[in-house]
Structures are given as C-alpha cells and as structure tokens.
C-alpha cells in the first residue's frame, strides 16, 4: 500500500510545482512560502484533530522532538529555496532538479541510517544525478 501513497505524493508534488509557479508570479517568494505553510498547518492539524491523534503528543520523547524540529527546519529551508528557484526559473527545470533530493536521500540514508545500497538503487541514483546534470547544463 505504501506505493499508492508514494504515487499520490508524486502527483501532489507535481501539482504543487505547477500551482506554486502560477502563485509566485509577482509575489515575494518568502511571502508565498509563508502563506503555503499556513495552509499546510491548518490541513495537518485538522487531520490530527479530526482523527483524535493529538493525544500522541504526550508520548513524544526529546529525541523525537529534536529530530522532528530539525526535519521542520530542513523542510522550511527547502520550501524557501524551492519557491525562490520557481520564481526565477522554469518549473520544468526547477522541479526535476529539486528531485535530486531523491539521490541525495539515498546517499545520506546509507551514510547515516546504514541502509543497504543495492546495485539497482545505486544505478537509479546515478541516473537521477545524470538527468539532473543534463537539465542544468
């Protein structure tokens, strides 16, 4: 079932790029990111509250909180740079370069999480990197 969620994520990520490119025209990219973040905040907390999942807050450890905060910081910085790139570049170039994060995630997961790197995964990451270089140059 994970692959269905991953495909839906990809679909909505694609729509995000298209909608953001249209929305960021003649708007400061940081302001656009802030507006987007408010909407995400409302949706995420709405889902948590509607499903009664807020009670899980008390079970969070300092370790959980630290890494969720770090993840939030990384996400925020990613969005800020993504919106700036969309404002300055073509969405058909920015979005694929942004997906270089897939290859970087594979590399970082091997280094920090000690996940196994299979030949298939390594080839996929190299193809993503190669494709990104083609788009840049």
Secondary structure, DSSP 8 states (H G I E B T S, - for coil): -HHHHHHHHHHHHHHHHHHHHHHTTTS-HHHHHHHHHHHHHHHHHHHHHHTT-GGGGGG--HHHHHHHHHHHHHHHHHHHHHHHHHHHS-HHHHHHHHTHHHHHHHHHHHHHS-----HHHHHHHHHHHHHHHHHH-
